[in-house]
Amino acid sequence: MTAAPPRAAPIALYIDADACPVKEEAYKVGWRHAVRMLVVANAPIAVPAHPLVERVLVPAGPDAADDFIAAHVSRGDVVVTADIPLAARCVKAGADVIAPTGKPFTTDSIGMALATRNLMDDLRSAGAVTGGPRPFSARDRSAFLSALDLAVVRLKRAGFATGG
């Protein structure tokens, strides 16, 4: 594997914080790897007082947090989100994207995920009862920790630097 091209900024971990159930897990992985973490939300949210953790408060609006994240990510960054349209934008920008369940969104999988999301949205709009997602579990939390750690390790091995 060849080293990644140099870039000015080290690996950054973007957390789509509104309703994110794995913020604490993301902090643990970020601290372990000395990765800068940006916790992006459109409402004030408590974040740990730590030099690697930055709270980014965006204006209120339906996609303000998504727009901020998508505008700032690039190859060498990791995004944590359950928002499939945001995941698609970030994958297109070259970032690694992981759902809170630990499922990675990749160039190979994002098209199907987006199509499924749009189909379910259309069904709900038409009045169909679709049931919604399954409850978040301890297994999801564990899978997320493993997936995030693996993504950061892969980026470091590819030549991307950390902030610490």
MIZA-401923 format. One record per residue: z, y, x of N, C-alpha, C, O in turn; residue number from 1; residue in one letter. Coordinates in steps of 0.02 Angstrom, whole numbers, plus 32768, in hexadecimal, padded with zeros to 4 digits. Last residue first. Layout:
<nodes>
n_w/n_v/n_u/ca_w/ca_v/ca_u/c_w/c_v/c_u/o_w/o_v/o_u/dotor/votor
Z/Y/X/Z/Y/X/Z/Y/X/Z/Y/X/NUM/a
...
</nodes>
This chain:
<nodes>
n_w/n_v/n_u/ca_w/ca_v/ca_u/c_w/c_v/c_u/o_w/o_v/o_u/dotor/votor
8375/82D5/7F9C/83B6/82D5/7FBD/83B4/82CD/8007/83E9/82CD/8027/164/g
82FF/82C9/7F56/831A/830C/7F61/8358/830E/7F8B/836E/8344/7F9D/163/g
8285/8259/7F9F/82B9/826B/7F6E/82D5/82AF/7F81/82C6/82CA/7FB6/162/t
81D2/8242/7FB0/8215/8252/7FCA/8245/825E/7F90/8230/826C/7F57/161/a
815B/81C0/7FAF/8177/81FC/7F8F/81BF/8204/7FA4/81E4/81D4/7FAA/160/f
812D/8148/7FE1/812D/8183/800C/8147/81C2/7FED/8148/81F6/800E/159/g
813A/80D5/7F9F/80F6/80F0/7FA2/80F3/8131/7FCA/80BE/814E/7FD3/158/a
81C2/80C4/7F9C/819B/8099/7FC9/8153/80B2/7FD2/8133/80A5/8005/157/r
81DE/8121/7F38/81F7/812C/7F7C/81D0/8102/7FAF/81C0/8119/7FE5/156/k
81A0/80E2/7ECB/8188/8124/7EE2/81A0/8132/7F29/817A/814D/7F51/155/l
81EE/806D/7EC2/81A6/8069/7ECE/818A/80AB/7EE8/8162/80AC/7F17/154/r
826C/80A6/7EA3/8263/8080/7EE1/8219/807B/7EF3/8206/8084/7F2D/153/v
824F/80DA/7E24/8261/8107/7E5B/8258/80E5/7E9E/823E/8103/7ECE/152/v
8232/8064/7DDC/8200/809A/7DE1/8210/80C8/7E1B/81E2/80DB/7E40/151/a
82AC/801D/7DE8/826F/8002/7E05/823A/8038/7E0D/8218/8039/7E40/150/l
8300/8071/7D9C/830F/8064/7DE3/82D0/804B/7E06/82BF/8063/7E3D/149/d
82C3/8065/7D1F/82C6/80A6/7D40/82D3/809D/7D8B/82B3/80BE/7DB4/148/l
82D2/7FDB/7D04/828F/7FF9/7D07/8290/803B/7D2C/8263/804A/7D53/147/a
835F/7FCC/7D03/8335/7FA7/7D32/82F1/7FC7/7D3B/82D9/7FCF/7D73/146/s
8383/8022/7C98/839F/802B/7CDC/8373/8009/7D10/8363/8027/7D44/145/l
833B/7FE4/7C2E/832B/8028/7C44/8344/8034/7C8B/831F/804D/7CB5/144/f
837D/7F6B/7C22/8336/7F6B/7C34/8321/7FB0/7C4D/82F9/7FB6/7C7C/143/a
83FA/7F9C/7BF7/83F4/7F77/7C37/83AB/7F77/7C4F/839E/7F80/7C8B/142/s
83D5/7FD2/7B7B/83F5/7FFC/7BAE/83EE/7FDC/7BF3/83DE/7FFF/7C24/141/r
83A7/7F5F/7B39/8379/7F97/7B45/8394/7FC3/7B7E/836F/7FD8/7BAA/140/d
8420/7F18/7B32/83E8/7EFB/7B58/83B4/7F32/7B69/839A/7F33/7BA0/139/r
8466/7F66/7ADA/847E/7F62/7B1F/8447/7F45/7B4C/8441/7F59/7B86/138/a
83EC/7FBB/7A6F/841C/7F87/7A81/8433/7F8C/7ACA/8416/7FB2/7AF1/137/s
83B8/8012/79DE/83BE/8013/7A27/83F7/7FE3/7A3B/842B/7FE3/7A1B/136/f
8369/7FBF/7953/83A1/7FE3/7971/83A2/7FDD/79BD/838F/7FA9/79D9/135/p
82B6/7FD1/7941/82F2/7FA9/7940/832B/7FD0/7961/831D/7FFF/7987/134/r
8263/8056/78E4/8271/802E/7920/82B0/8005/7919/82DC/8015/78F0/133/p
8227/8042/7837/823F/8066/7872/824E/8038/78AC/8246/7FFB/78A7/132/g
81F9/801B/77B5/8236/7FFF/77D2/8251/8022/780F/828D/8020/781B/131/g
818F/8043/7768/8180/801F/77A6/81BE/8006/77CA/81B8/7FDE/77F8/130/t
814E/8059/76D1/818F/8052/76F0/8185/8026/772E/8175/7FEB/7728/129/v
80CD/80CE/76AE/80E1/808A/76BF/8126/808B/76E0/8136/80B8/7707/128/a
809E/814E/7699/80D4/8135/766E/80EA/80EE/767D/8116/80D4/765A/127/g
8047/8185/76EE/802A/816B/76B1/805F/814D/7683/804F/8135/764C/126/a
8098/819F/7759/807E/81D8/7733/8061/81C2/76F1/8061/81E8/76C0/125/s
80A9/811D/7789/80E2/8140/776D/80CB/817B/7743/80E8/8188/770D/124/r
8025/8106/77B6/8042/80DC/7781/807D/80FE/7760/8084/80FE/7723/123/l
801B/8167/781B/7FEE/816A/77E1/800A/8141/77A7/8007/8157/776E/122/d
807C/8135/7872/8084/8178/7856/8059/8180/7818/806F/819D/77E6/121/d
8041/80BC/7895/8081/80BC/7871/808E/8100/7850/80A8/8103/7819/120/m
7FD0/80EF/78D9/7FC8/80C4/789D/8008/80C4/7874/8006/80CC/7837/119/l
800D/8132/7944/7FE5/8157/7913/7FDB/8130/78D2/7FDC/814C/789C/118/n
8049/80C6/7986/8072/80FD/796D/804C/8123/7937/8069/8134/7903/117/r
7FD7/807D/79A9/8009/805F/797D/8035/8095/795E/8044/8093/7922/116/t
7F99/80D8/7A00/7F76/80C1/79C4/7FA7/80A4/7991/7FA2/80B1/7955/115/a
7FFB/80E0/7A65/7FE8/811C/7A3F/7FC5/8109/79FD/7FD3/8127/79C9/114/l
7FFA/805D/7A95/8038/807A/7A7B/8029/80B7/7A4F/8047/80BF/7A1A/113/a
7F75/8053/7AC2/7F8C/8028/7A8A/7FCC/8044/7A6B/7FD3/8044/7A2E/112/m
7F7A/80B3/7B2A/7F49/80B8/7AF4/7F5F/8090/7AB7/7F5B/80A9/7A7E/111/g
7FDD/8086/7B84/7FE9/80C2/7B5B/7FB8/80C9/7B21/7FCB/80E2/7AED/110/i
7FC2/8019/7BD8/7FE5/800E/7B98/7FE8/804B/7B6A/7FF5/8043/7B2F/109/s
7F7D/8042/7C4A/7F65/8007/7C25/7F85/8001/7BE0/7F65/7FE5/7BB3/108/d
7FC6/80AB/7C7A/7F82/80B9/7C64/7F66/807F/7C3C/7F3B/8089/7C10/107/t
806A/808E/7C2F/803A/808F/7C67/7FF5/80A1/7C4C/7FEA/80A7/7C10/106/t
8111/8095/7C12/80D1/80A9/7BF6/80A2/80B0/7C31/80B1/80D5/7C60/105/f
818D/8015/7C18/8164/8047/7C3A/8125/8056/7C12/8106/8029/7BF4/104/p
8222/8001/7BC3/81DA/7FF2/7BC1/81B4/8028/7BE6/81B9/8063/7BD5/103/k
82A4/8024/7BB9/828E/8007/7BF8/8244/7FF7/7BFB/822A/7FE3/7C2F/102/g
82C8/806A/7B4C/82D0/8021/7B47/82BD/7FFE/7B88/82C5/7FC1/7B8E/101/t
82A1/80EB/7B66/82E8/80DA/7B6B/82F6/808F/7B66/832C/8078/7B7A/100/p
8208/80D9/7BC6/822B/80E3/7B86/8275/80D2/7B90/8286/80AE/7BC0/99/a
81C0/812C/7C4E/81E9/80F4/7C38/820B/8107/7BF6/8227/813D/7BF0/98/i
813B/8152/7CB9/815D/8162/7C7A/8180/8123/7C61/8163/80ED/7C5E/97/v
8103/81A5/7D47/811D/8166/7D2E/8144/8177/7CEF/816C/81A7/7CF0/96/d
8075/8217/7D40/80BC/8208/7D46/80CB/81C0/7D2F/80A5/81A3/7D08/95/a
7FF2/823D/7D2C/8001/8213/7D65/804A/8200/7D6D/805B/81DC/7D9C/94/g
7FC9/827C/7CBB/7FD8/82A8/7CF4/7FEA/8280/7D33/7FF2/829C/7D69/93/a
7FC4/8210/7C64/7F85/822F/7C78/7F8E/825C/7CB5/7F61/8262/7CDF/92/k
804C/81FF/7C53/8026/81CB/7C75/7FE4/81E8/7C8E/7FCF/81DA/7CC6/91/v
8065/8274/7C09/8082/826C/7C4C/805F/8236/7C74/8056/823D/7CB1/90/c
8020/825E/7B92/8010/8299/7BBA/8029/8291/7C02/8007/82A4/7C32/89/r
8061/81EA/7B66/8019/81E9/7B74/8005/8224/7BA1/7FDE/821C/7BCF/88/a
80E3/8219/7B51/80D7/81E6/7B84/808D/81E4/7B97/807D/81DE/7BD2/87/a
80CA/826E/7AE4/80DF/828A/7B24/80D3/8258/7B5C/80BB/826B/7B92/86/l
80A8/820B/7A84/8077/823D/7A98/808A/8260/7ADA/805E/826D/7B03/85/p
8127/81C2/7A85/80E9/81A3/7A9E/80B3/81D7/7AAD/8091/81D0/7AE0/84/i
81C4/81DA/7AB3/818F/81FE/7A91/814C/81E7/7AAD/813A/81F7/7AE5/83/d
8228/81AF/7AFC/8213/8180/7AC9/81D8/819D/7AA2/81BC/817C/7A76/82/a
8235/81C9/7BAE/8228/81E0/7B6A/8217/81A6/7B3C/81FC/8173/7B51/81/t
8241/81FB/7C4D/8263/81D0/7C1E/8259/81ED/7BD9/8270/8224/7BCB/80/v
81D5/81FF/7CD7/81E7/821D/7C97/8209/81E8/7C6C/81F1/81AF/7C67/79/v
81C6/8222/7D82/81D6/81F0/7D50/81EC/8215/7D11/8212/8245/7D15/78/v
814A/824D/7DFF/8181/825D/7DD1/818A/8223/7DA1/815E/81FA/7D97/77/d
80DB/8228/7E41/8118/822C/7E68/8154/823F/7E3F/818C/8242/7E58/76/g
8066/8290/7DF3/8071/8251/7E17/80AD/8259/7E44/80B3/828B/7E68/75/r
80BF/8304/7D8A/8085/82EE/7DAF/8095/82AA/7DCF/80CC/8290/7DC6/74/s
80FA/837C/7D11/80FA/833B/7D32/80B9/832E/7D58/8085/834A/7D48/73/v
80EF/83F7/7CCC/810E/83F6/7D0E/8109/83B3/7D33/8113/83B2/7D6F/72/h
80B9/83E9/7C4E/809C/841D/7C7A/80B6/8418/7CC1/8096/8432/7CEF/71/a
8109/8389/7C12/80C2/8379/7C21/80A3/83AB/7C51/8078/8399/7C79/70/a
8181/83D4/7C03/817E/8398/7C2E/8136/838A/7C42/8128/8381/7C7D/69/i
8158/843A/7BAB/8175/844A/7BEC/816D/840F/7C1B/8156/8416/7C54/68/f
812C/83F1/7B3C/80FD/841C/7B60/8117/842D/7BA5/80F1/842E/7BD5/67/d
81A5/83B4/7B14/816B/838B/7B29/813A/83B4/7B53/8122/839D/7B86/66/d
81ED/8425/7AEE/8205/83FB/7B25/81CC/83D0/7B41/81C4/83C9/7B7D/65/a
8199/8454/7A84/81A8/847E/7ABE/81C0/8455/7AFA/81AA/8460/7B32/64/a
8170/8420/7A0B/8158/83FF/7A48/8169/8426/7A88/814B/841A/7ABC/63/d
81B2/846B/79A4/81A8/8422/799F/8194/8400/79E0/81A6/83C6/79EA/62/p
8233/84DA/79DD/81EE/84CD/79C8/81E1/8482/79CB/8203/845E/79F0/61/g
8291/8548/7A41/828D/851B/7A07/8244/8514/79F2/821D/8543/79F7/60/a
8271/854B/7AF4/8276/856B/7AB1/8273/8536/7A7A/8257/8500/7A82/59/p
82D7/84E4/7B60/8297/84FF/7B4C/829F/8520/7B07/82CF/8511/7AE4/58/v
833D/84D0/7BE4/833F/84E0/7B9E/82FD/8503/7B8C/82EF/8539/7BA5/57/l
8365/845D/7C55/832D/8489/7C44/832D/8493/7BF9/8320/8465/7BD3/56/v
83DF/843C/7CCB/83D1/8440/7C83/8398/8472/7C79/839B/84AA/7C92/55/r
83DD/83D2/7D54/83CB/8415/7D3B/83BD/8412/7CF1/8394/83E9/7CDA/54/e
842F/837E/7DD2/8422/837F/7D89/8416/83C8/7D73/8440/83F4/7D7F/53/v
8454/8383/7E54/8415/8362/7E46/8401/8365/7DFC/83C9/8352/7DEA/52/l
84D4/83C1/7E57/8499/83E5/7E71/8456/83C4/7E64/8423/83E6/7E67/51/p
852C/83B8/7DBE/8517/8396/7DFB/84D9/83B8/7E15/84AD/83CB/7DEE/50/h
857A/83A9/7D35/8577/83DE/7D67/856A/83BC/7DAA/8599/83A5/7DCC/49/a
851A/8355/7CB7/854C/8354/7CEC/8542/838F/7D1D/850A/83A3/7D2B/48/p
84FA/83AF/7C1F/84E2/8387/7C57/8518/8388/7C8D/8540/83B7/7C90/47/v
84EB/83C9/7B72/8517/83C3/7BAB/84F7/8397/7BE1/84DC/8362/7BD2/46/a
8472/8435/7B2F/8489/83F1/7B37/84B5/83EE/7B76/84A5/840D/7BA9/45/i
8424/84A3/7ABD/8454/8499/7AF4/8470/8452/7AF4/8482/8437/7AC0/44/p
837D/846F/7A97/83BF/8485/7A7F/83F0/847A/7AB9/83E5/844D/7AE2/43/a
830F/8436/7ACA/8305/8477/7AA9/8345/848F/7A87/8344/84BE/7A5F/42/n
8311/83F1/7B71/8322/83F0/7B2A/8315/8434/7B0C/8311/8466/7B30/41/a
8312/8390/7C01/82EC/83C1/7BDA/82FC/83B9/7B90/82F5/8383/7B73/40/v
8351/8381/7C96/8364/836C/7C53/8348/83A1/7C24/8362/83D8/7C1F/39/v
831B/834A/7D2B/8313/8382/7CFE/831D/8369/7CB7/82F7/833F/7C9E/38/l
8357/8318/7DC6/8351/8307/7D80/834D/8346/7D56/8377/8372/7D5D/37/m
832C/82DE/7E66/8336/8319/7E3C/8329/8305/7DF3/82F7/82E5/7DE4/36/r
837C/8254/7EAF/8340/826E/7E8E/8353/82AA/7E62/8385/82A8/7E3D/35/v
83CD/81F8/7EF9/83C9/823F/7F0A/8389/825F/7EEF/8365/8281/7F14/34/a
83E2/817A/7EC9/83A6/8184/7EF2/839D/81CD/7F08/836B/81DE/7F27/33/h
8458/818A/7E82/8454/8155/7EB5/8419/8161/7EE4/841E/8153/7F20/32/r
8434/81EF/7E28/8466/81FC/7E5D/8460/81C9/7E95/8464/81DB/7ED0/31/w
83D8/81A8/7DD7/83C4/81E4/7DFC/83F3/81F4/7E34/83DD/8204/7E6C/30/g
842A/8145/7DA0/83F2/8132/7DCC/83DC/816E/7DF6/83CF/8167/7E31/29/v
8483/8198/7D57/849B/8168/7D8A/8464/8154/7DBB/846F/8153/7DF7/28/k
842E/81DD/7CFF/8454/8201/7D32/846A/81D2/7D6A/8465/81E3/7DA5/27/y
8402/8172/7CB0/83D1/8196/7CDA/83F5/81BD/7D10/83DE/81BF/7D4A/26/a
8478/8153/7C6F/845A/8122/7C9C/8427/8143/7CCA/8423/8132/7D05/25/e
8489/81C8/7C24/84BC/81B5/7C56/84A0/8182/7C88/84AE/8186/7CC3/24/e
8416/81C3/7BCF/841F/81F9/7C00/8451/81E5/7C36/8443/81F1/7C71/23/k
83EA/816D/7B6B/83F7/8152/7BAE/83FF/8189/7BE4/83F0/817E/7C1E/22/v
83C1/819C/7AEF/83FF/8174/7AF2/8412/815D/7B39/8446/813C/7B41/21/p
838A/8238/7AC0/8381/8204/7AF4/83C3/81DD/7AFB/83F6/81FA/7B0C/20/c
8384/82A4/7A67/838D/8260/7A4C/8382/8229/7A80/8371/81F1/7A6D/19/a
833B/8305/7ADD/834A/8303/7A95/834B/82BB/7A7D/8318/8299/7A7F/18/d
830B/82F3/7B62/8352/82E9/7B51/8362/82E6/7B07/8395/82C8/7AF5/17/a
82AA/82AE/7BC6/829E/82CC/7B85/82DF/82C1/7B5E/82E9/828E/7B3E/16/d
82BE/82C7/7C6C/82DD/82A4/7C34/82CF/82CC/7BF5/82E6/8304/7BEE/15/i
826D/82AD/7D01/826E/82D6/7CC6/828A/82AD/7C8C/8271/8277/7C7D/14/y
828B/82A8/7DA6/8296/827F/7D6A/829D/82AE/7D2F/82CD/82D4/7D2C/13/l
8226/82BD/7E35/824F/82DB/7E00/8251/82AB/7DC5/8220/828A/7DB5/12/a
8210/82AF/7EE2/8210/828D/7EA1/823D/82B3/7E71/8275/82C6/7E83/11/i
81F4/8354/7F2D/8208/830E/7F2D/8202/82F0/7EE7/81F2/8312/7EB7/10/p
8164/83BF/7F43/81A2/83AE/7F21/81B3/8365/7F28/8186/833A/7F29/9/a
80EC/83C4/7F8D/8123/83F1/7F9E/8165/83DA/7F7F/819A/83E2/7F9F/8/a
80A7/832B/7FCB/80AB/8360/7F99/80E9/8389/7FA7/8117/8371/7FC8/7/r
8035/82B9/801B/8070/82E4/801B/806D/8317/7FE2/8037/832B/7FCC/6/p
7FFD/8225/7FC7/7FEE/8264/7FE9/802C/8291/7FE7/8052/828F/7FB7/5/p
8054/818B/7FE9/803B/81BE/7FBB/802B/81FE/7FE1/8049/820C/8015/4/a
801B/810A/8056/804B/813D/8043/802A/8170/8015/7FEE/817C/8018/3/a
7FD6/806E/801C/7FD3/80AB/8044/8006/80DE/802A/8019/80DC/7FF0/2/t
8000/7FC6/802A/8000/8000/8000/8000/803E/802D/8025/8041/805E/1/m
</nodes>
